[in-house]
Amino acid sequence: MKRLILTLATCLSFPVSALADNIVCHDGWSIERHVTGSADSGFLSYVKDAGIIKLFHRGKLISEKRIQDIQQSVYQTGGAPLVNYEFDVDKNSFYILALDMSTQGVSGGEPDIKLWGTDVMGIDCILQGGAE
């Protein structure tokens, strides 16, 4: 089931800017990203963000991970990446934040962001940049 959702998220989701600090989703979900630098991904010339990312539901911390451990990127044929953050909470639950940079276009618009997981199926999220 997890592999199916990962595949679906990659196909239907959207990447987010590395500068985003907070992401707010429907149904009380939110994500805080604290980017402190970058790390080599070991894949071509791709560089991952380094830092901490936290997943909350209605203000309760669900998962806290090192960004470089859970960030995955796949480049689409158009050149824009799909960035996924995979939170394994326990052996029976997981969440995937999927960000699609292809929706930004030349105007630099907002990426399309979705949260997938054990009990959420593609809920919409938005960026709230610059939060501390």
C-alpha positions in Angstrom: 0.0 0.0 0.0 2.8 2.4 0.9 4.6 1.8 -2.4 1.3 2.4 -4.3 0.8 5.7 -2.5 4.4 6.8 -3.1 4.0 6.1 -6.8 0.7 7.9 -6.9 2.2 10.8 -5.0 5.0 11.1 -7.4 2.7 11.1 -10.4 0.0 13.4 -9.0 1.9 15.6 -6.6 4.0 18.7 -6.5 7.3 20.0 -5.2 7.9 23.0 -3.0 10.5 25.7 -2.8 13.5 25.0 -0.6 12.9 28.4 0.9 9.5 27.5 2.4 9.3 27.4 6.2 5.8 26.3 7.0 3.2 24.3 5.0 -0.4 24.3 6.1 -2.8 21.6 5.0 -6.6 21.0 5.3 -7.9 19.0 8.3 -5.5 20.3 10.8 -2.2 19.1 9.3 0.9 21.3 9.1 4.6 20.9 8.4 7.5 23.0 9.6 10.8 23.0 7.7 13.9 24.3 9.3 16.5 24.3 6.5 20.1 24.9 7.8 22.1 24.1 4.6 22.5 21.5 2.0 23.8 18.0 1.6 25.0 16.0 -1.4 22.4 13.4 -2.5 24.8 11.2 -4.3 22.6 11.3 -7.3 24.0 13.2 -10.3 24.4 16.9 -9.2 21.3 17.0 -7.1 21.7 18.6 -3.7 19.3 18.0 -0.8 18.3 20.4 1.9 19.7 19.8 5.3 17.9 20.5 8.5 14.8 19.3 10.4 11.2 18.8 9.2 8.3 18.3 11.6 4.8 16.9 10.8 2.0 18.1 13.1 -1.7 17.2 13.3 -3.9 19.7 15.2 -0.8 21.0 16.9 0.5 17.6 18.1 3.9 16.6 16.8 3.5 13.4 14.8 7.0 13.0 13.4 10.3 14.9 13.4 13.0 13.9 10.9 16.3 15.1 9.4 15.4 16.5 6.0 18.3 14.9 4.3 17.2 11.5 5.5 13.6 11.7 4.1 13.8 14.1 1.1 13.5 12.4 -2.3 13.4 14.2 -5.6 12.6 13.0 -9.1 13.1 15.3 -12.1 10.2 15.3 -14.6 10.7 15.5 -18.3 10.0 19.2 -18.2 13.0 19.7 -15.9 11.0 20.6 -12.8 11.5 18.3 -9.8 8.9 16.5 -7.7 10.0 16.6 -4.1 8.7 14.1 -1.6 9.2 14.0 2.2 8.4 10.5 3.6 7.6 10.3 7.3 7.6 6.7 8.6 5.8 7.1 11.9 5.7 3.4 12.9 5.4 0.1 11.1 1.7 0.8 10.3 1.6 4.5 9.6 3.4 6.8 7.2 2.9 10.2 5.5 4.3 11.7 2.3 4.4 15.4 1.6 4.6 15.8 -2.2 5.5 19.1 -3.8 5.3 19.7 -7.6 7.6 22.5 -8.8 6.3 22.2 -12.4 3.2 24.2 -11.4 5.4 27.3 -10.6 6.0 28.1 -14.3 8.1 31.0 -15.5 6.2 33.5 -13.3 7.4 31.8 -10.2 3.9 30.9 -8.9 3.2 28.6 -6.0 4.0 24.9 -6.3 1.1 22.4 -5.9 1.4 20.6 -2.6 -0.4 17.4 -1.3 -0.2 15.3 1.8 -0.7 11.6 1.4 -0.7 8.8 4.1 -2.2 6.2 6.3 -5.4 8.3 6.9 -5.1 11.2 4.4 -5.4 10.9 0.7 -4.1 13.8 -1.3 -5.3 16.7 0.9 -4.3 20.2 -0.4 -1.6 22.3 1.3 -0.3 25.8 0.9 3.0 27.5 1.7 3.4 30.1 4.4 6.9 31.4 3.8 9.2 33.3 6.2 7.9 31.9 9.5 10.3 31.5 12.4 
